[in-house]
Amino acid sequence: MPRQGSRCFLMVRARAWMCALPLEDVEETMRPLPVAPVASAPAFVRGVSLVRGQSAPVVSLGALLGGGASESQAEGRFVSLRVSGGRVALEVDAVHGLRWLDEETLNDVPPLLRASAHGHLDYLGSLDGQLMAVLDASHLVPQDVWARLETPSGKASA
């Protein structure tokens, strides 16, 4: 039951991370779709996919938060997110449903972690005794990757 000061989040897991996505940013969840690689994209951007007839960068949440190369997750899920640049398909290991969280229980991200996370994390908290991260969907895809997706040649414009 929602209380004043609480927000609804879609809970997802990627590797060891339990994450909360603001429900207002979520369009839908789906099975993984075919992904075409994008040259010189960051390791956490697996490529681009067609979601509802529109291209969308595919971001591996596990690679974004845990580092290393992104890997195809045949058993995982895609979460389609609305962001200011368009749409992002977030690849996760599992979707755990909706959860109302009291905003007073969420803590600011420490400066050192905020710098290394490149603005992807909004808050940290705990859920059922586990570390939980609240993601900022608007910062998941770097601007230069958006630019490469917007030009037909795949090269960023100046």
N, CA, C and O of each residue as an XYZ file, in Angstrom:
632
protein
N       0.838     -1.172      0.000
C       0.000      0.000      0.000
C       0.888      1.241      0.000
O       1.741      1.389      0.875
N       0.696      2.132     -0.969
C       1.550      3.319     -1.014
C       1.259      4.266      0.143
O       0.112      4.433      0.557
N       2.325      4.882      0.656
C       2.217      5.895      1.692
C       2.752      7.204      1.150
O       3.493      7.222      0.167
N       2.382      8.283      1.781
C       2.902      9.580      1.356
C       4.429      9.542      1.482
O       4.968      9.091      2.492
N       5.117     10.024      0.435
C       6.581     10.006      0.432
C       7.161      8.731     -0.115
O       8.376      8.535     -0.075
N       6.312      7.853     -0.628
C       6.831      6.630     -1.228
C       6.607      6.674     -2.737
O       5.710      7.357     -3.232
N       7.449      5.925     -3.454
C       7.367      5.836     -4.915
C       7.382      4.371     -5.305
O       7.888      3.511     -4.584
N       6.805      4.116     -6.481
C       6.753      2.753     -6.988
C       7.945      2.525     -7.938
O       8.230      3.353     -8.804
N       8.623      1.401     -7.758
C       9.794      1.046     -8.558
C       9.617     -0.360     -9.127
O       8.961     -1.210     -8.526
N      10.217     -0.586    -10.300
C      10.352     -1.933    -10.840
C      11.683     -2.468    -10.333
O      12.728     -1.859    -10.563
N      11.649     -3.600     -9.648
C      12.856     -4.178     -9.074
C      13.458     -5.166    -10.072
O      12.764     -6.036    -10.597
N      14.759     -5.017    -10.326
C      15.459     -5.906    -11.247
C      16.778     -6.329    -10.597
O      17.276     -5.679     -9.677
N      17.324     -7.427    -11.097
C      18.620     -7.907    -10.622
C      19.541     -8.061    -11.817
O      19.131     -8.518    -12.884
N      20.808     -7.667    -11.619
C      21.866     -7.870    -12.613
C      23.121     -8.254    -11.841
O      23.642     -7.479    -11.039
N      23.592     -9.464    -12.101
C      24.717    -10.011    -11.339
C      24.390     -9.895     -9.844
O      23.346    -10.376     -9.404
N      25.275     -9.258     -9.058
C      25.037     -9.159     -7.612
C      24.206     -7.939     -7.226
O      23.915     -7.743     -6.046
N      23.822     -7.123     -8.194
C      23.123     -5.877     -7.897
C      21.608     -6.046     -7.937
O      21.056     -6.579     -8.900
N      20.945     -5.588     -6.881
C      19.493     -5.425     -6.875
C      19.260     -3.942     -7.151
O      19.795     -3.080     -6.454
N      18.460     -3.656     -8.168
C      18.265     -2.266     -8.583
C      16.788     -1.920     -8.648
O      15.934     -2.776     -8.879
N      16.515     -0.639     -8.438
C      15.163     -0.113     -8.509
C      15.092      0.901     -9.646
O      15.882      1.843     -9.707
N      14.140      0.693    -10.536
C      13.920      1.615    -11.654
C      12.627      2.369    -11.397
O      11.583      1.747    -11.202
N      12.672      3.711    -11.392
C      11.425      4.464    -11.177
C      10.369      4.022    -12.199
O      10.632      3.996    -13.401
N       9.200      3.684    -11.719
C       8.161      3.146    -12.600
C       7.782      4.127    -13.700
O       7.389      3.709    -14.789
N       7.893      5.425    -13.431
C       7.537      6.407    -14.453
C       8.473      6.362    -15.662
O       8.129      6.881    -16.724
N       9.662      5.744    -15.515
C      10.603      5.608    -16.630
C      10.416      4.309    -17.412
O      10.962      4.168    -18.506
N       9.653      3.358    -16.870
C       9.527      2.020    -17.458
C       8.367      1.979    -18.446
O       7.250      2.394    -18.138
N       8.668      1.457    -19.666
C       7.613      1.238    -20.653
C       7.073     -0.183    -20.556
O       5.865     -0.395    -20.444
N       7.989     -1.162    -20.601
C       7.565     -2.558    -20.555
C       8.770     -3.446    -20.307
O       9.912     -3.001    -20.416
N       8.513     -4.701    -19.974
C       9.556     -5.721    -19.904
C       9.282     -6.723    -21.009
O       8.137     -6.914    -21.418
N      10.339     -7.362    -21.489
C      10.175     -8.284    -22.615
C      11.320     -9.290    -22.635
O      12.326     -9.125    -21.945
N      11.145    -10.334    -23.441
C      12.247    -11.259    -23.686
C      13.338    -10.506    -24.439
O      13.055     -9.518    -25.116
N      14.591    -10.969    -24.326
C      15.666    -10.319    -25.077
C      15.410    -10.381    -26.578
O      14.913    -11.378    -27.101
N      15.761     -9.293    -27.258
C      15.606     -9.170    -28.704
C      16.981     -9.268    -29.366
O      18.000     -9.120    -28.690
N      17.024     -9.518    -30.692
C      18.318     -9.508    -31.382
C      19.001     -8.149    -31.229
O      18.348     -7.105    -31.240
N      20.327     -8.183    -31.088
C      21.120     -6.968    -30.861
C      22.196     -6.872    -31.933
O      22.930     -7.831    -32.170
N      22.291     -5.700    -32.588
C      23.364     -5.418    -33.552
C      24.423     -4.591    -32.841
O      24.094     -3.583    -32.216
N      25.700     -4.996    -32.923
C      26.744     -4.237    -32.227
C      26.935     -2.835    -32.798
O      26.652     -2.592    -33.971
N      27.422     -1.907    -31.955
C      27.731     -0.540    -32.366
C      29.229     -0.337    -32.147
O      29.731     -0.526    -31.039
N      29.941      0.051    -33.211
C      31.391      0.227    -33.133
C      31.757      1.270    -32.091
O      31.110      2.311    -31.976
N      32.789      0.978    -31.349
C      33.382      1.899    -30.373
C      32.434      2.297    -29.250
O      32.675      3.294    -28.569
N      31.383      1.553    -29.047
C      30.484      1.849    -27.927
C      31.158      1.394    -26.629
O      31.997      0.494    -26.659
N      30.806      1.997    -25.498
C      31.351      1.534    -24.222
C      31.012      0.051    -24.004
O      30.041     -0.459    -24.564
N      31.819     -0.628    -23.190
C      31.655     -2.067    -22.982
C      30.261     -2.430    -22.476
O      29.778     -3.531    -22.742
N      29.603     -1.512    -21.746
C      28.285     -1.840    -21.203
C      27.148     -1.627    -22.206
O      26.003     -1.982    -21.926
N      27.457     -1.051    -23.369
C      26.440     -0.902    -24.427
C      26.612     -2.070    -25.391
O      27.579     -2.112    -26.151
N      25.689     -3.005    -25.363
C      25.795     -4.213    -26.188
C      25.552     -3.912    -27.652
O      26.035     -4.645    -28.516
N      24.814     -2.850    -27.954
C      24.510     -2.511    -29.339
C      23.151     -1.867    -29.418
O      22.724     -1.156    -28.509
N      22.471     -2.131    -30.533
C      21.173     -1.517    -30.757
C      20.181     -2.608    -31.150
O      20.540     -3.594    -31.793
N      18.944     -2.412    -30.756
C      17.890     -3.373    -31.051
C      16.647     -2.611    -31.513
O      16.509     -1.417    -31.247
N      15.760     -3.299    -32.194
C      14.484     -2.694    -32.577
C      13.447     -3.032    -31.516
O      13.104     -4.196    -31.311
N      12.954     -1.995    -30.846
C      11.922     -2.163    -29.819
C      10.685     -1.419    -30.305
O      10.703     -0.196    -30.443
N       9.628     -2.151    -30.559
C       8.384     -1.556    -31.085
C       8.645     -0.718    -32.341
O       8.053      0.347    -32.520
N       9.545     -1.214    -33.215
C       9.820     -0.560    -34.481
C      10.778      0.619    -34.412
O      11.032      1.258    -35.434
N      11.316      0.923    -33.239
C      12.267      2.032    -33.080
C      13.587      1.490    -32.551
O      13.616      0.581    -31.721
N      14.686      2.067    -33.048
C      15.987      1.634    -32.550
C      16.163      2.082    -31.105
O      15.735      3.166    -30.709
N      16.797      1.224    -30.342
C      17.060      1.525    -28.934
C      18.407      0.931    -28.554
O      18.655     -0.249    -28.800
N      19.288      1.745    -27.949
C      20.528      1.172    -27.447
C      20.230      0.147    -26.364
O      19.322      0.328    -25.552
N      21.009     -0.933    -26.363
C      20.841     -1.979    -25.354
C      21.988     -1.857    -24.361
O      23.153     -1.999    -24.732
N      21.663     -1.596    -23.116
C      22.646     -1.425    -22.052
C      22.595     -2.648    -21.145
O      21.539     -3.014    -20.630
N      23.753     -3.270    -20.958
C      23.858     -4.387    -20.020
C      24.022     -3.808    -18.619
O      25.048     -3.201    -18.314
N      23.024     -3.991    -17.772
C      23.087     -3.438    -16.416
C      24.204     -4.087    -15.616
O      24.854     -3.418    -14.813
N      24.440     -5.382    -15.820
C      25.524     -6.063    -15.110
C      26.873     -5.475    -15.467
O      27.696     -5.246    -14.581
N      27.123     -5.223    -16.752
C      28.396     -4.641    -17.180
C      28.492     -3.182    -16.751
O      29.580     -2.712    -16.419
N      27.383     -2.461    -16.752
C      27.374     -1.058    -16.350
C      27.792     -0.902    -14.891
O      28.617     -0.048    -14.568
N      27.229     -1.721    -14.016
C      27.507     -1.579    -12.590
C      28.683     -2.417    -12.120
O      29.416     -2.016    -11.216
N      28.864     -3.576    -12.730
C      29.904     -4.486    -12.257
C      31.173     -4.458    -13.072
O      32.172     -5.063    -12.681
N      31.157     -3.767    -14.202
C      32.333     -3.730    -15.053
C      32.431     -4.979    -15.909
O      31.578     -5.865    -15.854
N      33.480     -5.025    -16.690
C      33.689     -6.152    -17.582
C      32.843     -6.026    -18.832
O      32.111     -5.055    -19.026
N      32.965     -7.026    -19.662
C      32.246     -7.018    -20.932
C      30.795     -7.422    -20.733
O      30.467     -8.198    -19.835
N      29.940     -6.887    -21.580
C      28.542     -7.300    -21.563
C      28.429     -8.649    -22.246
O      29.143     -8.934    -23.207
N      27.545     -9.458    -21.752
C      27.349    -10.785    -22.300
C      25.870    -10.968    -22.598
O      25.008    -10.445    -21.892
N      25.596    -11.714    -23.646
C      24.207    -11.999    -23.985
C      23.577    -12.853    -22.893
O      24.164    -13.843    -22.456
N      22.394    -12.473    -22.457
C      21.683    -13.201    -21.410
C      20.418    -13.817    -21.996
O      19.351    -13.203    -21.963
N      20.536    -15.021    -22.529
C      19.377    -15.671    -23.140
C      18.245    -15.866    -22.139
O      17.074    -15.887    -22.517
N      18.596    -16.008    -20.861
C      17.582    -16.225    -19.828
C      17.135    -14.914    -19.199
O      16.220    -14.913    -18.377
N      17.753    -13.809    -19.563
C      17.441    -12.538    -18.937
C      16.213    -11.888    -19.543
O      15.417    -12.527    -20.231
N      16.084    -10.609    -19.269
C      14.958     -9.817    -19.754
C      15.472     -8.464    -20.229
O      16.537     -8.009    -19.812
N      14.713     -7.840    -21.091
C      14.918     -6.443    -21.458
C      13.860     -5.624    -20.737
O      12.706     -6.037    -20.625
N      14.268     -4.454    -20.248
C      13.332     -3.484    -19.684
C      13.438     -2.246    -20.562
O      14.498     -1.624    -20.628
N      12.366     -1.885    -21.227
C      12.340     -0.702    -22.072
C      12.071      0.510    -21.188
O      11.096      0.560    -20.438
N      12.993      1.508    -21.306
C      12.899      2.717    -20.488
C      12.735      3.941    -21.375
O      13.359      4.036    -22.431
N      11.905      4.868    -20.950
C      11.789      6.172    -21.615
C      12.841      7.101    -21.022
O      12.909      7.287    -19.807
N      13.661      7.682    -21.896
C      14.669      8.642    -21.446
C      14.589      9.863    -22.342
O      13.902      9.840    -23.363
N      15.283     10.926    -21.971
C      15.167     12.180    -22.722
C      15.625     12.026    -24.166
O      15.086     12.706    -25.039
N      16.594     11.164    -24.456
C      17.066     10.972    -25.819
C      16.217     10.016    -26.637
O      16.408      9.912    -27.849
N      15.292      9.322    -26.009
C      14.451      8.353    -26.706
C      14.114      7.161    -25.828
O      13.448      7.287    -24.801
N      14.589      6.005    -26.257
C      14.265      4.768    -25.565
C      15.557      3.975    -25.356
O      16.434      3.973    -26.220
N      15.672      3.305    -24.209
C      16.803      2.437    -23.883
C      16.251      1.080    -23.503
O      15.274      0.979    -22.762
N      16.894      0.021    -24.024
C      16.570     -1.336    -23.581
C      17.634     -1.740    -22.568
O      18.810     -1.866    -22.911
N      17.229     -1.938    -21.343
C      18.144     -2.314    -20.269
C      18.101     -3.831    -20.127
O      17.046     -4.415    -19.880
N      19.263     -4.458    -20.285
C      19.336     -5.921    -20.171
C      19.616     -6.287    -18.717
O      20.598     -5.827    -18.134
N      18.759     -7.108    -18.139
C      18.900     -7.509    -16.739
C      18.821     -9.027    -16.648
O      18.377     -9.691    -17.585
N      19.259     -9.577    -15.501
C      19.183    -11.023    -15.295
C      17.766    -11.467    -14.941
O      17.311    -12.528    -15.367
N      17.071    -10.632    -14.149
C      15.723    -11.009    -13.704
C      14.927     -9.773    -13.334
O      15.494     -8.755    -12.937
N      13.625     -9.864    -13.465
C      12.695     -8.818    -13.038
C      11.948     -9.369    -11.816
O      11.395    -10.468    -11.860
N      11.940     -8.594    -10.734
C      11.340     -9.041     -9.475
C      10.040     -8.328     -9.133
O       9.560     -8.436     -8.004
N       9.463     -7.608    -10.078
C       8.157     -7.010     -9.840
C       8.230     -5.604     -9.280
O       9.293     -4.987     -9.216
N       7.065     -5.115     -8.876
C       6.938     -3.739     -8.386
C       7.083     -3.700     -6.873
O       6.741     -4.648     -6.166
N       7.604     -2.568     -6.399
C       7.770     -2.398     -4.963
C       7.647     -0.920     -4.625
O       8.252     -0.076     -5.287
N       6.872     -0.609     -3.606
C       6.788      0.768     -3.106
C       7.907      0.955     -2.103
O       8.059      0.156     -1.179
N       8.704      2.025     -2.283
C       9.807      2.319     -1.375
C       9.618      3.704     -0.789
O       9.275      4.657     -1.490
N       9.852      3.795      0.513
C       9.795      5.085      1.203
C      11.047      5.873      0.854
O      12.159      5.416      1.114
N      10.878      7.050      0.268
C      12.035      7.830     -0.172
C      12.955      8.224      0.982
O      14.136      8.493      0.761
N      12.431      8.263      2.207
C      13.278      8.606      3.353
C      14.284      7.510      3.664
O      15.271      7.767      4.353
N      14.062      6.305      3.179
C      14.997      5.206      3.445
C      16.116      5.138      2.410
O      17.037      4.332      2.542
N      16.038      5.983      1.378
C      17.069      5.974      0.346
C      18.149      6.986      0.698
O      17.854      8.105      1.117
N      19.399      6.583      0.524
C      20.535      7.427      0.886
C      21.227      7.965     -0.355
O      21.240      7.326     -1.407
N      21.803      9.153     -0.211
C      22.604      9.700     -1.303
C      23.782      8.784     -1.583
O      24.279      8.086     -0.699
N      24.212      8.807     -2.828
C      25.362      8.014     -3.235
C      26.620      8.745     -2.755
O      26.767      9.939     -3.015
N      27.532      8.051     -2.056
C      28.774      8.709     -1.624
C      29.536      9.286     -2.816
O      29.524      8.696     -3.896
N      30.207     10.449     -2.634
C      30.886     11.116     -3.751
C      31.841     10.215     -4.527
O      31.862     10.271     -5.756
N      32.620      9.398     -3.857
C      33.579      8.545     -4.568
C      32.851      7.564     -5.477
O      33.263      7.351     -6.617
N      31.787      6.976     -4.988
C      31.015      6.033     -5.810
C      30.258      6.770     -6.907
O      30.133      6.266     -8.023
N      29.753      7.958     -6.597
C      29.025      8.747     -7.610
C      29.950      9.052     -8.796
O      29.527      8.961     -9.948
N      31.204      9.412     -8.522
C      32.152      9.728     -9.595
C      32.456      8.496    -10.441
O      32.543      8.599    -11.665
N      32.618      7.350     -9.821
C      32.964      6.154    -10.582
C      31.749      5.566    -11.285
O      31.904      4.817    -12.250
N      30.560      5.881    -10.830
C      29.352      5.346    -11.457
C      28.837      6.247    -12.571
O      27.808      5.945    -13.174
N      29.534      7.353    -12.859
C      29.201      8.249    -13.972
C      27.755      8.737    -13.951
O      27.163      8.939    -15.011
N      27.183      8.927    -12.781
C      25.844      9.466    -12.674
C      24.730      8.459    -12.898
O      23.564      8.843    -12.984
N      25.066      7.166    -12.993
C      24.036      6.161    -13.217
C      23.194      5.904    -11.966
O      22.041      5.483    -12.061
N      23.777      6.161    -10.798
C      23.091      5.862     -9.546
C      22.482      7.125     -8.961
O      23.149      8.154     -8.853
N      21.211      7.043     -8.585
C      20.547      8.158     -7.908
C      20.664      8.029     -6.393
O      21.006      8.988     -5.701
N      20.378      6.842     -5.894
C      20.382      6.598     -4.457
C      20.860      5.183     -4.182
O      20.869      4.325     -5.065
N      21.255      4.961     -2.937
C      21.531      3.615     -2.449
C      20.614      3.358     -1.266
O      20.209      4.287     -0.567
N      20.299      2.131     -1.054
C      19.462      1.744      0.061
C      19.613      0.263      0.297
O      20.511     -0.375     -0.253
N      18.746     -0.278      1.103
C      18.758     -1.725      1.321
C      17.334     -2.249      1.180
O      16.355     -1.565      1.478
N      17.267     -3.461      0.725
C      15.977     -4.116      0.557
C      16.150     -5.566      0.963
O      16.937     -6.302      0.366
N      15.420     -5.964      1.967
C      15.499     -7.332      2.474
C      16.939     -7.711      2.810
O      17.371     -8.834      2.550
N      17.681     -6.762      3.393
C      19.041     -7.026      3.827
C      20.083     -7.003      2.721
O      21.243     -7.340      2.961
N      19.689     -6.609      1.506
C      20.635     -6.534      0.397
C      20.823     -5.083     -0.019
O      19.920     -4.255      0.098
N      22.036     -4.801     -0.513
C      22.297     -3.490     -1.087
C      21.400     -3.293     -2.301
O      21.226     -4.202     -3.114
N      20.834     -2.101     -2.413
C      19.950     -1.799     -3.531
C      20.339     -0.438     -4.117
O      20.596      0.511     -3.376
N      20.378     -0.351     -5.434
C      20.702      0.894     -6.126
C      19.479      1.383     -6.871
O      18.791      0.602     -7.529
N      19.207      2.674     -6.771
C      18.155      3.304     -7.562
C      18.846      3.973     -8.743
O      19.721      4.820     -8.561
N      18.448      3.590     -9.956
C      19.125      4.053    -11.158
C      18.517      5.339    -11.691
O      17.321      5.591    -11.543
N      19.373      6.153    -12.322
C      18.938      7.338    -13.050
C      18.946      6.967    -14.530
O      20.002      6.971    -15.161
N      17.799      6.651    -15.079
C      17.708      6.165    -16.456
C      18.220      7.176    -17.465
O      18.696      6.791    -18.533
N      18.132      8.463    -17.149
C      18.517      9.474    -18.126
C      20.014      9.501    -18.398
O      20.436     10.087    -19.395
N      20.835      8.886    -17.542
C      22.282      8.911    -17.732
C      22.857      7.549    -18.108
O      24.068      7.352    -18.010
N      22.031      6.615    -18.531
C      22.540      5.269    -18.836
C      23.351      5.223    -20.129
O      24.309      4.456    -20.229
N      22.981      6.033    -21.117
C      23.674      6.020    -22.410
C      24.410      7.342    -22.585
O      23.791      8.406    -22.552
N      25.742      7.280    -22.772
C      26.504      8.519    -22.981
C      26.034      9.248    -24.242
O      25.560      8.625    -25.192
N      26.173     10.588    -24.235
C      25.715     11.411    -25.360
C      26.386     11.045    -26.676
O      25.748     11.117    -27.726
N      27.659     10.653    -26.647
C      28.327     10.314    -27.910
C      27.739      9.046    -28.529
O      27.716      8.915    -29.752
N      27.270      8.122    -27.713
C      26.629      6.914    -28.253
C      25.283      7.280    -28.864
O      24.933      6.774    -29.930
N      24.514      8.161    -28.198
C      23.249      8.644    -28.781
C      23.507      9.268    -30.138
O      22.767      9.023    -31.091
N      24.572     10.087    -30.229
C      24.878     10.774    -31.487
C      25.174      9.772    -32.590
O      24.737      9.963    -33.725
N      25.915      8.698    -32.279
C      26.222      7.686    -33.293
C      24.960      6.969    -33.762
O      24.864      6.576    -34.925
N      24.005      6.799    -32.876
C      22.757      6.117    -33.243
C      21.865      7.007    -34.102
O      21.065      6.509    -34.893
N      22.002      8.325    -33.947
C      21.126      9.263    -34.657
C      21.582      9.560    -36.079
O      20.789     10.034    -36.892
N      22.863      9.286    -36.396
C      23.352      9.553    -37.743
C      23.379      8.255    -38.545
O      23.830      7.229    -38.036
N      22.900      8.283    -39.802
C      22.844      7.064    -40.606
C      24.199      6.406    -40.811
O      24.266      5.183    -40.939
N      25.289      7.185    -40.846
C      26.607      6.605    -41.076
C      27.179      5.959    -39.823
O      28.187      5.255    -39.881
N      26.525      6.206    -38.685
C      27.032      5.665    -37.435
C      28.141      6.503    -36.837
O      28.706      6.132    -35.808
N      28.470      7.650    -37.472
C      29.507      8.534    -36.953
C      28.845      9.703    -36.246
O      27.819     10.217    -36.692
N      29.438     10.108    -35.151
C      28.901     11.241    -34.394
C      29.081     12.520    -35.180
O      30.099     12.708    -35.846
N      28.092     13.407    -35.106
C      28.221     14.704    -35.751
C      28.962     15.653    -34.835
O      28.962     15.474    -33.617
N      29.605     16.683    -35.423
C      30.384     17.630    -34.625
C      29.507     18.667    -34.011
O      29.996     19.548    -33.304
